Amino acid sequence: MQEAPSFDTWTSIFLIAVAMGLFLFLLIVSGKNRKNYPIAFLMLVFSIMLFQYVLYWTRYETVFPYLMLVPQVCYLTTGPLLLLYFLNLYKNNIRFNYLLHFLPAGIMLIPNIFLWMKYLGWTDKDIPLLWSVQNPWIFAAHMGFYTLLIVRLVHTNRSKTTEFLRLRHRWATTLVSLYSLFLLAYVSFFILVKLPFFNNQWDYAISITMSFSIYAIGFFIFKQPQVFDGEFYRQLFIPLQNKKQSFEQSLLNELYTNVTNYMETKKPYIENELRLVHLADRLGFSTHLLSKVINDKSGKNFNQFINDYRLAEAEQLLREASDLSIQNIYFEVGFNNKATFYSAFRKKYGCTPTQFKDNAAKS
């Protein structure tokens, strides 16, 4: 007689980890930094897989069979999601065809759809591609391939010339290690299952590594929320408290250099509708972090900081482009109206743009 569904200590812990993973998913996506969304969805798929394992071990799978084949889809999304996060972290260009990385997961949805249709009584046909769902080495090879891609990407971007780059490399190494540990547990299970001394309880190892990953990432979120801003500016791995001030200032200097380099090379300030959130998204910062960097290092607020670049550009045009009207110049450099431009210009140069242009023409 089949035992009634029930929970034990381990499955209860795993269920708590599922709740934690869902909470982290909501926490990260609510942060409005799209570059962190891959980590959020990685937490979501881990939670779904772990929930299915809980259903299996507690025998509730017989009551709720609809997720029986869902973990196979989730396995095929973990690698692409983590790779996408690292591409964002290292500011690599991501093309539209990146969606093709999720094609295997999409194909694996087909058996799930047929399974759901069978339980709903909509079809009595055999489930297609069932052989692929039952072959764990397909998923192991897929995850192994993406592990190699990610390790190669991290190795290529391993520069440790600054405190910021050293921190980023340590965080990247932590994530790769967690994913590799998960892959190792998955592969080990299907190797050990063929040995005579194998115990089915060892399947818990996969669930344990998923739970550990969820709790580890959760720990970093609460210990140092800025770890998911796409950039770091405070201590994460350095334990000595007396290093805190100099360390933070060092990172602020580096981040400010990144901001000014971007301003000088890309000239985003010529966009009339440029906002703090727009610039922060392009730099991979949170709005709070970008505002702090600009305020602390330039002594100005965002609008003043941007207007300084616009005024410098306007000065150059007033000197060199004698055929342009004042209206064309202030619009070309990013100002929306004449009054704001004249006020900012007079404050910096002590004269009107027209007077500056006349003086430049005479000299």
C-alpha positions, 0 to 999 in steps of 0.5 A: 500500500502506497504511503500517504504524502507527508513532509520530513525535516529535509523537505520542510527545509527545501520548502522554506528555500522555495519561499526564499527563492520566490521572495528573492525573485520579487525583491530583485525584479522590484529593484528596476535594474533590468540587468539583474533580471537574469539572476531574478529568473534564475532564482525563480527556476531554482525555486520551481525545480526545488518545489517539484523535488519537494512534491516528489519526495513528499509523494504529493507529486501524485496529487499535483502531477502537473510539474512533473516534467517542468524541471527539465525545462528549468535545467535548460534555462539556468545556463543561458540566464547565468551567461546573460547576467555575466554579459550584463555584468561585463557590459558586453553587447547583447544581440537580439538573437540571444533568445536562441539560447532559450530554444532548447528550453522552448522545445522541452516545453512540448512534452509538458504541454502534452502532459498537461493536455493528457491530465485535462483529458484533451488528448490521449496521444503519446507524449512526444520527445519523452526520450529526451526528458528521460535522458539526464545527460542531455541536461548535464551536457547543456549545463556543462557547456554553459559553465565552460562559456561562463568560466571563459568569460570570467577568465577573459574579464579577470582584471584585478588592477583596481579594487572595483575589478577585484570585487567584481571578479570575486563576486563572479567567481562566487556565482560560478562556484555555486553553479558548478557545485549544482552541476556537480551534484546533478552529474554525481547523482546519475553516476552514483545511481548505478553503483550498488551502495547507492542510496536514493536519499542522495538525490537530496544533494541536488536539492541541497545545492539549489537551497544553498545557492538560494540562501547564499545569494539571499545572504549577499542581497541582505548583507550588501544590496549594492551587489545587484546594482551592477556596480559595487562601491562598498565593502563586500569581501574585505572584513577589516572595518578600518579599511571601509572609508578608504576602500569606498572612496577608492571605488567612488573615484573609479566609478566617477572616472567611468562616468566622466569617460562615458560622458566625454566619449558618448556625449549623452548630455546632448539628448534633450530628455536625458534623465538620471534613470536613463544614464544610470541604466546605460552605465549599469548603475542604480539611480541611487548609486549614480546620484551618490557618485556624482554628488560626492565627486563633483559636488553637484547634483545631476542637472548641474553636472549634465549642464556643465557638459552642455555649456562646454559644448555650447562654448565650443560651438559659439567659438567655431560655428558662427553660422549657427543661431543661439537657438540652434546651439542651445538645442544642439547641446541638450537644453530645452529652452532659452531661459534655462540656457541663458541663466546657466550660461550667464552664471558660468561665463558672466555674460550672455551667449550672444555677447560671448559669440560676439567677443569670440568673433572679434578675437 
